[in-house]
Amino acid sequence: MNRTAALIMAAGTGGRFGPGEPKQFRKLNGCPTLGWAVRIFSDIEKVESVSIVIAPGLEQAAAGLVEDHGLKKVRNIVPGGKTRQESVRLGLEELADTVEYVLVHDAARPCVSRDLIERVCKALESCNAVVPVMPAVDTLVREVDNAVDAILDRNRIAAVQTPQGFRAELLLRAHKRAVSQGLLSSDDGSLVLAMGELVGTIPGEARNIKITYPEDMKVAEAILSSSI
């Protein structure tokens, strides 16, 4: 079958971003944040379809965005759940068994490059689960009760990015197992790892920032402007 779908996660509330319009609909250089993410995956030949997981009540807004910006390959728009983990599972269940591979990406990372997406797809040829990572550059500590409990070895720590790639059947099985065992995680790779499966890594990208705070929008605009 060798079919690949992208699952764009846009169901978060963006509590740290602040009040106002949801950040996935805030415009970056004239296009909503969500639109940038959908567009780049739609332009990848390997990706056959794109599914958007959106907060309940925003389905029509997402559909309007897709139409207004001429975004291709969008197969469906799925209302998300109460957590990111539940939202991913709901999106996966909509895909059912129609795809072999799935790329899970956060809409809050609109600056992802074609190269990174294609490298994730390439890595899936030899690994059933793969995540892009960036090495830690700061000294990291474990904090307990407002005090440093331990200084961590940053040479063995990396920050995980998206898109994360998986065999679709494997990731859905990991999510169903998590439900049955009450496991909670904001990262899909960790659910696969919890089953004893290997999760491979590839180098991420410094430009692949996650928009969390309002000031991140300016950084994202600069990155996108430099790559147009």
C-alpha positions as CSV (number, residue, x, y, z in Angstrom):
1,M,0.0,0.0,0.0
2,N,2.8,2.4,1.0
3,R,0.4,5.3,1.5
4,T,1.2,8.3,3.7
5,A,-1.2,10.8,5.4
6,A,-0.5,13.9,7.4
7,L,-2.4,14.6,10.6
8,I,-2.3,18.3,11.4
9,M,-3.0,18.9,15.1
10,A,-4.8,22.2,15.7
11,A,-7.2,21.4,18.5
12,G,-5.3,23.1,21.3
13,T,-6.7,26.0,23.3
14,G,-3.5,28.0,23.3
15,G,-3.8,29.0,26.9
16,R,-0.2,30.3,27.1
17,F,-0.7,32.4,23.9
18,G,-3.3,34.6,25.5
19,P,-6.8,35.8,24.8
20,G,-8.3,36.5,21.4
21,E,-8.5,34.6,18.1
22,P,-7.0,31.1,18.4
23,K,-3.4,31.1,17.4
24,Q,-4.0,28.5,14.6
25,F,-6.0,31.2,12.8
26,R,-3.7,34.1,13.5
27,K,-2.1,35.3,10.2
28,L,1.6,35.0,9.4
29,N,2.5,37.0,6.3
30,G,-1.1,36.9,5.1
31,C,-1.8,33.2,5.7
32,P,-3.2,31.7,9.0
33,T,-0.7,29.6,11.0
34,L,-2.7,26.5,10.3
35,G,-2.7,27.2,6.6
36,W,1.1,27.3,6.4
37,A,1.3,23.8,8.0
38,V,-1.4,22.3,5.7
39,R,0.1,23.9,2.6
40,I,3.6,22.5,3.1
41,F,2.4,18.9,3.7
42,S,0.0,19.2,0.7
43,D,3.0,20.1,-1.5
44,I,4.9,16.9,-0.6
45,E,4.4,14.3,-3.3
46,K,4.8,11.4,-0.8
47,V,1.8,12.7,1.3
48,E,-1.4,11.5,-0.3
49,S,-3.9,13.2,2.1
50,V,-4.1,15.7,4.9
51,S,-6.4,15.6,7.9
52,I,-7.0,18.5,10.2
53,V,-7.9,17.9,13.9
54,I,-9.5,21.1,15.2
55,A,-11.1,22.2,18.4
56,P,-14.9,21.3,18.5
57,G,-16.9,24.2,17.2
58,L,-14.2,25.4,14.8
59,E,-14.8,22.9,12.0
60,Q,-16.5,25.4,9.8
61,A,-13.7,28.0,10.3
62,A,-11.2,25.3,9.3
63,A,-13.2,24.4,6.3
64,G,-13.4,28.0,5.3
65,L,-9.6,28.4,5.7
66,V,-9.0,25.4,3.4
67,E,-11.4,26.8,0.7
68,D,-10.2,30.4,0.9
69,H,-6.5,29.5,0.6
70,G,-7.0,26.8,-2.0
71,L,-5.3,24.1,0.2
72,K,-5.1,20.8,-1.5
73,K,-5.3,17.2,-0.3
74,V,-7.4,18.0,2.8
75,R,-9.3,14.8,3.2
76,N,-11.3,15.5,6.4
77,I,-11.6,17.9,9.3
78,V,-12.0,16.1,12.6
79,P,-13.2,17.6,16.0
80,G,-10.6,17.0,18.6
81,G,-10.9,15.8,22.2
82,K,-10.1,17.2,25.7
83,T,-6.4,16.5,25.4
84,R,-3.8,16.3,22.6
85,Q,-3.5,12.6,23.1
86,E,-7.3,12.1,22.7
87,S,-7.3,14.4,19.6
88,V,-4.5,12.4,17.9
89,R,-6.4,9.2,18.6
90,L,-9.6,10.6,17.1
91,G,-7.8,11.7,14.0
92,L,-6.1,8.3,13.6
93,E,-9.5,6.5,13.9
94,E,-10.8,8.6,11.1
95,L,-8.0,7.4,8.9
96,A,-8.9,3.8,9.9
97,D,-6.8,1.3,7.8
98,T,-6.6,3.4,4.6
99,V,-3.0,4.5,5.1
100,E,0.2,2.7,5.9
101,Y,2.1,5.7,7.4
102,V,1.0,8.8,9.3
103,L,2.9,12.0,9.9
104,V,1.7,13.8,13.1
105,H,2.4,17.5,13.0
106,D,1.5,20.4,15.3
107,A,-0.1,23.3,13.4
108,A,1.8,25.6,15.9
109,R,4.9,24.7,13.9
110,P,4.3,26.5,10.6
111,C,7.9,26.9,9.7
112,V,8.6,23.2,9.1
113,S,10.6,22.7,5.9
114,R,10.0,20.3,3.0
115,D,13.4,18.8,3.6
116,L,12.5,17.8,7.2
117,I,9.2,16.2,6.2
118,E,10.9,14.3,3.4
119,R,13.6,13.1,5.8
120,V,11.0,11.8,8.2
121,C,9.3,9.9,5.3
122,K,12.7,8.5,4.2
123,A,13.5,7.3,7.8
124,L,10.2,5.4,7.9
125,E,11.5,3.1,5.2
126,S,13.8,1.5,7.8
127,C,12.0,2.3,11.1
128,N,8.4,2.0,12.2
129,A,8.5,5.2,14.4
130,V,10.8,8.2,14.0
131,V,10.9,11.7,15.7
132,P,13.0,14.7,14.8
133,V,15.1,16.1,17.7
134,M,17.3,19.0,18.5
135,P,20.2,18.8,21.0
136,A,19.9,20.7,24.2
137,V,22.0,23.8,24.2
138,D,21.3,25.1,27.7
139,T,22.2,23.5,31.0
140,L,19.1,21.7,32.2
141,V,18.1,21.0,35.7
142,R,15.4,19.0,37.5
143,E,13.4,21.2,39.8
144,V,11.7,20.1,43.0
145,D,9.9,22.5,45.4
146,N,11.5,25.6,43.8
147,A,15.0,24.3,44.1
148,V,17.5,22.5,41.8
149,D,17.2,18.7,42.6
150,A,19.7,17.6,39.9
151,I,21.7,18.9,36.9
152,L,21.0,16.8,33.9
153,D,23.6,15.7,31.3
154,R,22.6,17.8,28.3
155,N,24.6,15.5,26.0
156,R,22.0,12.8,26.5
157,I,19.0,15.1,26.2
158,A,17.2,16.4,23.1
159,A,14.1,18.4,22.4
160,V,11.5,16.6,20.3
161,Q,9.9,18.3,17.3
162,T,7.2,17.4,14.8
163,P,6.4,15.9,12.3
164,Q,6.7,12.6,14.0
165,G,6.3,9.6,11.6
166,F,4.8,6.2,12.3
167,R,3.3,3.1,10.8
168,A,-0.4,4.1,11.3
169,E,-1.4,0.7,12.7
170,L,1.4,0.9,15.3
171,L,0.5,4.4,16.5
172,L,-3.2,3.6,16.7
173,R,-2.4,0.5,18.7
174,A,-0.2,2.5,21.0
175,H,-3.1,5.0,21.6
176,K,-5.6,2.3,22.3
177,R,-3.3,0.7,24.8
178,A,-2.8,4.1,26.5
179,V,-6.5,4.4,26.9
180,S,-6.8,0.9,28.4
181,Q,-3.9,1.5,30.8
182,G,-4.6,5.1,31.7
183,L,-1.4,6.4,30.2
184,L,-1.1,10.1,29.5
185,S,1.4,11.8,27.4
186,S,1.6,14.9,25.1
187,D,4.1,13.1,22.8
188,D,3.1,10.2,20.5
189,G,6.6,8.7,20.3
190,S,6.5,8.1,24.1
191,L,3.3,6.0,23.7
192,V,5.0,3.8,21.1
193,L,8.1,3.6,23.3
194,A,5.9,2.5,26.2
195,M,5.0,-0.6,24.2
196,G,8.7,-1.6,24.0
197,E,9.0,-0.5,20.4
198,L,12.0,1.3,18.9
199,V,11.6,5.0,18.2
200,G,14.3,6.3,15.9
201,T,15.5,9.9,15.8
202,I,16.7,12.2,13.0
203,P,18.1,15.7,13.3
204,G,15.4,18.4,13.6
205,E,15.7,22.0,12.5
206,A,16.3,25.2,14.4
207,R,13.8,27.0,12.2
208,N,11.0,24.6,13.1
209,I,9.9,26.7,16.1
210,K,6.7,26.1,18.0
211,I,4.5,29.1,18.4
212,T,3.6,29.3,22.1
213,Y,3.7,33.0,23.0
214,P,2.6,36.1,21.0
215,E,6.3,37.1,20.5
216,D,6.9,33.9,18.6
217,M,4.7,35.2,15.8
218,K,7.3,37.8,14.8
219,V,10.1,35.2,14.7
220,A,7.9,32.9,12.6
221,E,7.2,35.7,10.2
222,A,10.9,36.4,9.7
223,I,11.6,32.7,9.1
224,L,8.8,32.4,6.6
225,S,9.8,35.6,4.8
226,S,13.4,34.4,4.4
227,S,12.3,31.1,2.9
228,I,9.7,32.4,0.3
